[in-house]
């Protein structure tokens, strides 16, 4: 039977690093929001765009703020499904 200790430790480390990076990003964003706006940016509305893919079993759920990001996420979903098929064989 293979020794899975390394994979367990590596997985735990990656999960902890993910939480730390997320917390660090939120703190950095909070500091950025506390700064005063520059006068040239005062009346401008900021647009945020993005998308994502959620896999529920073999079915990908794709979402995006516009057509471009939704298409990009569909391509990402196809690539991820192909990689899963390749690595699971």
N, C-alpha and C positions, 0 to 999 in steps of 0.2 A: 504494500500500500504506500502511495507517495506521501511525502511529508509536506503538509499544507501550511506549516507554520509561517514560512516566508510570505505567502500570499495573504494570509490573515493579517499579519503585521503590516504589510504594504497597503492593504485595503483600509485598515484602520487609520493608518497615517494619512492616506489621501482624503478620507472623510474628515478628519480633524483639520487638515490643511484647507479643505473647502470651506468649513465653517469659519476658520480664521480669516481667510481671504474675503469671504462675504461680509464679515463683521468689519474688517478693515475698509472695505469699499463703502459700506454704509457710513462709517465715521468720516471718511474722506469726503463723501458727498455732503454730509451735514456741515462740515467746515466750509465747503464751497458755497453752500446755500446761505451761510451766515454772512458772507462778504456782501458789501453793498454793490448794487448794480452800477455799472458805468453809465454816464448820461447818454451815450450813443446807443445803449441797449435798452433804455428805459421803456420805449413804446413797442418794442418788437416782441412778437409771440414766437416762442420756441416750438419747433415741430420735432416730435420724437417718433421714429419709425423702427419697426422690428418685427420679429416673428419667432415661431418655435415649432417643435415637433414633439409630440408625446406618443410613445408606443404603448399600446395596450395589447399585450401579446404580439401577434404578428401584424396588427392593424395600426398604421400610423395616423394620428390626428394632427393635421397641419393647420396652422393659423398664422396670419400676418396682418399688418396694418394697411397694406395695399397690395396690388397684384404682383409687383416686383418681388416683395419679400415673401409672399405666399409661394410664388414659383420657385424662389431660391430654397425655401424650406422643403418643397416637394422634391427637388433634386437632392437635397441633403438626406431626406427620408429614404429615397431609392438607394443612394450610396450606402447608407447605414444598413439597410436591409441586405444588400449584396455582401457587405463585409461580414454580417452576422452569418449568412449562408456559407460563405467561404471558410470562416473560422470554426463553424460548428460541424463541418464535415470531416 
